[in-house]
Amino acid sequence: MNIHYPFDWTPRWFTQQFSSWVIRAACQLGFCSTINELVHILETYSRGGESGQIVISFALIPIINVYVACVNLIYLLPQPNPLIFKDFEAYKSIYSTTRITNLTGVVSEIDWMNTIGYR
């Protein structure tokens, strides 16, 4: 009959409730972005140079019922913090893990995530 009770009292229900409160608090502190902000950044970036690339992936985390977007910024020249990505740094919700690597390193990371089922 698909009757939903407001309190399931299961570990999954507690996980969803707790994560929902954490996400709301993070958004109130400015650590969340909307799809409109992401589209605006991408429009600005599309007028940039030819050496940069963006890989975007979207995912649903079913245990907490949240959609997330992952923006991977790739710059083809070995230059730390290229100016082309400065618009991304203005948002607190986009975290930087920049490093200098080669394309083989990026491919091995993506391949590792595919192998264990993260992508």
GICOR-V754913 format. One record per helix or strand of 2 or more residues. SS is the DSSP state (~ for helix, > for strand). FROM is the first residue (numbers start at 0). TO is the last residue. Records with the same first field share a line. If there is no record, write none. Layout:
# GICOR-V754913
SS: FROM-TO + FROM-TO
This chain:
# GICOR-V754913
~: 10-27 + 34-44 + 82-84 + 87-89 + 102-114
>: 51-60 + 65-74
